[in-house]
Amino acid sequence: MRFSINAQRVLIATRNEALQLRHNYIGTDHLLLGFLHDEGPAGAILRIFGLNLAKVEELAERIYRTEGHDPKTKMELALDLTMTISLAVHEAKEQRKKLIGIEQLFVSMLSQPLSHAFDIFKELNIRPESLREEFQMALGGGPPALFEHRPPTYYPLFVQDDIPEHLSENAQRALDLARKDAKQRNHRLVSTVHLLIGLVSVEGQAQRILTYLGVDVNRVEEAVAHLYPTVQIVFGLNVELSPELKDVFLLAVDEARQSDENGIGTGHLLLGITLQPRNAALNLLNELGISAERIQSLVIRNRKFD
């Protein structure tokens, strides 16, 4: 099978990165660099999770330092990249695709635990499962990421059917808006970025803090539209909560319990976002120059959980 034009561009960038680093192999570490040249959802998701060319090149050099590449010697594919490409070919055939595209190549890279790319993800404390979930949502379809998700076991109260009980009126409106936004974009999962849109759109503590920090609904919607484009309608689509959003709810519940609050407000939900590491909304806020610590300080100083 042949690769699509976009997939070919990524593979060309992959080879160029290996040549630039003077490595005598081409592996998934170079493929990861190749995807960072991609302007589509794959590259955008990697960047919003904090990856960039300089950072990955530095890690590739530090972890996989090799002898300088001899231009007279044919460069070889590393085993992890060979397995990734083989899996991509298999996936394309299973999906009855005529070409091997970005989708098959990216998901296959995220499915190879014994690889250079996985070692880099581990070094940066990034869960490949989260990347895969966000990518599937960006494509607008498919089931949630197939991985064993283990939510924290120390938040037993207030949660029923994955939705916290005793939400304030504003918090409930924010959640309703998050669901509505996901449905309008025909996304399969309601994620933390959809919740962020809800929180910045409704009155409440979260909106006041986000507005103070210079975040408005237009900025968030623009970022979400770039990362998660609206897709064609998939009939029978059931909108579900992403695993990261469920964790945010559980963390919000715990914050409410610790502060002896009777209900869960928008501030608790915003705190939950800042306490759940490596979720898309937190990374988006970081991209806007807003740290989790800054938000947490403002929430704690202005305890009006509405």
Secondary structure as GFF3:
##gff-version 3
##sequence-region A 1 306
A	DSSP	beta_strand	2	3	.	.	.	ID=ss1
A	DSSP	alpha_helix	5	20	.	.	.	ID=ss2
A	DSSP	beta_strand	25	26	.	.	.	ID=ss3
A	DSSP	alpha_helix	28	35	.	.	.	ID=ss4
A	DSSP	alpha_helix	41	48	.	.	.	ID=ss5
A	DSSP	alpha_helix	53	63	.	.	.	ID=ss6
A	DSSP	beta_strand	76	77	.	.	.	ID=ss7
A	DSSP	alpha_helix	79	94	.	.	.	ID=ss8
A	DSSP	beta_strand	99	100	.	.	.	ID=ss9
A	DSSP	alpha_helix	102	109	.	.	.	ID=ss10
A	DSSP	alpha_helix	116	123	.	.	.	ID=ss11
A	DSSP	alpha_helix	128	139	.	.	.	ID=ss12
A	DSSP	beta_strand	159	160	.	.	.	ID=ss13
A	DSSP	beta_strand	163	164	.	.	.	ID=ss14
A	DSSP	alpha_helix	169	184	.	.	.	ID=ss15
A	DSSP	beta_strand	189	190	.	.	.	ID=ss16
A	DSSP	alpha_helix	192	201	.	.	.	ID=ss17
A	DSSP	alpha_helix	205	212	.	.	.	ID=ss18
A	DSSP	alpha_helix	217	227	.	.	.	ID=ss19
A	DSSP	beta_strand	240	241	.	.	.	ID=ss20
A	DSSP	alpha_helix	243	258	.	.	.	ID=ss21
A	DSSP	alpha_helix	266	275	.	.	.	ID=ss22
A	DSSP	alpha_helix	280	287	.	.	.	ID=ss23
A	DSSP	alpha_helix	292	301	.	.	.	ID=ss24
###
